[in-house]
Amino acid sequence: MLELKIKTSVSSLLANNMKDIEDSLDQDKEYFVVAYLDNALLIGRYQTGRFSFHDSTAFVFDYIQKLRIFNLDEELLFWRVSITNIDSIITNKLFGRKRFDTQGEEVYYKDVEQILLGTNSESTGSDFIRIFEQRGFELIMPLIENTSVTLETRYAVKTRNYLEQWDNGQLSYNDCRFLDFVVKSGEE
């Protein structure tokens, strides 16, 4: 069923380095971070003005292909764009958008929870958990609600899907953002 309308605003972003990304964030807020890198997928947090991953040495600006930094109110989404100038020099920049969900234009939306792969888990000895399948897939991500993963209890990413109304009255999806990571039990 379609949710009620929500006020939302979108603005454009550009990042030439990590400082540009950090300057786009509210240093007093906490965020989840999903970093799609050339060589890895990292899931972590941004809090007290710094990024925190299970393996923080892997988080390098030049390796970022896509980056989602989000909480319940907003998401910053960056993606890599390579620009070649007349001297055939490639400049890597991250273009992006910031979507903020408490002000702006009213739009329709639908929130959904998408189960993450992984039916087993083990502690990494820190605030992170290793979620895995017996066939070899694994994610290392922040521990959510101090809960481990089983067949009956799974982690999910909660997303918000935005709809726009066309001139003929039809609704169409036009954007999606991450809201949160949540725990789903078998009864839900």
JODA-V599793 format. One record per residue. RES is the residue in three letters. SS is DSSP state (h for helix, s for strand, l for the rest). PSI is psi in radians with two decimals (* if undefined). OMEGA is omega in whole degrees, -180 to 180 (NA if undefined). Layout:
BEGIN
RES,SS,PSI,OMEGA ; RES,SS,PSI,OMEGA
END
This chain:
BEGIN
MET,l,2.50,-179 ; LEU,l,2.36,178 ; GLU,l,3.04,174 ; LEU,l,3.08,177 ; LYS,s,2.70,177 ; ILE,s,2.60,174 ; LYS,s,2.31,-179 ; THR,s,2.63,176 ; SER,s,2.64,-178 ; VAL,s,2.37,175 ; SER,s,2.74,-179 ; SER,s,2.64,179 ; LEU,s,2.74,174 ; LEU,s,2.30,179 ; ALA,s,2.18,175 ; ASN,l,-0.22,-178 ; ASN,l,3.10,-178 ; MET,h,-0.59,180 ; LYS,h,-0.68,177 ; ASP,h,-0.69,178 ; ILE,h,-0.87,-179 ; GLU,h,-0.62,178 ; ASP,h,-0.35,179 ; SER,l,-0.17,-175 ; LEU,l,2.62,172 ; ASP,l,1.98,-175 ; GLN,l,-0.32,-179 ; ASP,l,-0.10,-179 ; LYS,l,2.80,175 ; GLU,l,2.50,-178 ; TYR,s,2.66,162 ; PHE,s,2.70,-180 ; VAL,s,2.29,171 ; VAL,s,2.02,-177 ; ALA,s,2.03,176 ; TYR,s,1.86,-176 ; LEU,s,2.96,176 ; ASP,l,-0.63,-171 ; ASN,l,0.09,-176 ; ALA,l,2.86,169 ; LEU,s,2.08,-180 ; LEU,s,2.39,175 ; ILE,s,2.21,-177 ; GLY,s,-2.64,-178 ; ARG,s,2.78,168 ; TYR,s,2.04,-180 ; GLN,s,2.65,-177 ; THR,l,0.69,174 ; GLY,l,0.32,178 ; ARG,s,2.67,177 ; PHE,s,2.50,180 ; SER,s,2.06,177 ; PHE,l,2.87,175 ; HIS,l,-0.72,177 ; ASP,l,1.45,-176 ; SER,h,-0.33,179 ; THR,h,-0.37,-179 ; ALA,h,-0.25,-176 ; PHE,l,1.63,-177 ; VAL,l,2.32,-176 ; PHE,h,-0.79,-176 ; ASP,h,-0.27,-179 ; TYR,h,-0.12,-176 ; ILE,s,2.18,171 ; GLN,s,-0.73,177 ; LYS,s,2.57,-176 ; LEU,s,2.18,176 ; ARG,s,2.16,178 ; ILE,s,2.09,-167 ; PHE,s,2.75,167 ; ASN,l,-2.96,-175 ; LEU,l,-0.41,-175 ; ASP,l,-0.45,-172 ; GLU,s,2.83,173 ; GLU,s,2.39,169 ; LEU,s,2.17,179 ; LEU,s,2.12,178 ; PHE,s,2.59,174 ; TRP,s,2.55,-176 ; ARG,s,2.36,174 ; VAL,s,2.19,177 ; SER,s,2.22,-177 ; ILE,s,2.19,178 ; THR,s,2.20,179 ; ASN,l,-3.03,-174 ; ILE,l,-0.33,178 ; ASP,l,0.22,-179 ; SER,l,0.51,176 ; ILE,l,2.22,-179 ; ILE,s,2.21,177 ; THR,s,2.17,178 ; ASN,s,2.15,178 ; LYS,s,2.75,172 ; LEU,s,2.06,172 ; PHE,s,2.76,-179 ; GLY,s,-3.10,176 ; ARG,s,2.61,175 ; LYS,s,2.16,178 ; ARG,s,2.19,-177 ; PHE,s,2.22,-169 ; ASP,s,0.64,174 ; THR,s,-0.02,-180 ; GLN,s,2.75,176 ; GLY,s,-2.70,-176 ; GLU,s,2.49,177 ; GLU,s,2.29,177 ; VAL,s,2.78,173 ; TYR,s,2.65,178 ; TYR,s,2.87,176 ; LYS,s,2.14,177 ; ASP,s,2.40,178 ; VAL,s,2.73,176 ; GLU,s,2.14,-177 ; GLN,s,2.09,-178 ; ILE,s,2.35,175 ; LEU,l,2.61,174 ; LEU,l,2.57,177 ; GLY,l,2.04,180 ; THR,l,0.07,178 ; ASN,s,2.74,177 ; SER,s,2.80,173 ; GLU,s,2.62,180 ; SER,s,2.58,175 ; THR,l,0.10,-180 ; GLY,l,0.20,179 ; SER,l,-2.67,178 ; ASP,l,0.32,-178 ; PHE,s,2.78,180 ; ILE,s,2.48,175 ; ARG,s,2.06,178 ; ILE,s,2.30,-174 ; PHE,s,2.85,171 ; GLU,l,2.67,179 ; GLN,l,-0.44,-177 ; ARG,l,0.00,172 ; GLY,l,-0.34,180 ; PHE,l,2.48,175 ; GLU,s,2.65,172 ; LEU,s,2.45,170 ; ILE,s,2.13,-173 ; MET,s,2.94,178 ; PRO,s,2.50,176 ; LEU,l,2.29,-178 ; ILE,l,2.19,177 ; GLU,l,0.50,179 ; ASN,l,0.62,-174 ; THR,l,2.33,174 ; SER,l,2.95,-175 ; VAL,l,2.35,174 ; THR,l,-3.08,175 ; LEU,l,-0.55,-177 ; GLU,l,-0.39,-178 ; THR,s,2.02,-174 ; ARG,s,2.77,173 ; TYR,s,2.59,179 ; ALA,s,2.69,172 ; VAL,s,2.25,178 ; LYS,s,2.20,-179 ; THR,s,2.71,175 ; ARG,s,2.19,-180 ; ASN,s,2.17,-177 ; TYR,s,2.47,-180 ; LEU,s,2.57,173 ; GLU,s,2.61,-180 ; GLN,s,2.18,179 ; TRP,l,2.96,-179 ; ASP,l,-0.51,-179 ; ASN,l,0.08,178 ; GLY,l,-0.17,-179 ; GLN,l,2.46,176 ; LEU,s,2.49,180 ; SER,s,2.44,176 ; TYR,s,2.36,178 ; ASN,s,-0.15,177 ; ASP,s,2.81,178 ; CYS,s,2.49,174 ; ARG,s,2.72,175 ; PHE,s,2.47,178 ; LEU,s,-0.78,-168 ; ASP,s,2.87,165 ; PHE,s,2.35,-175 ; VAL,s,2.87,176 ; VAL,s,2.28,178 ; LYS,s,2.25,177 ; SER,s,2.90,-177 ; GLY,l,-0.44,-178 ; GLU,l,-0.33,-176 ; GLU,l,*,NA
END
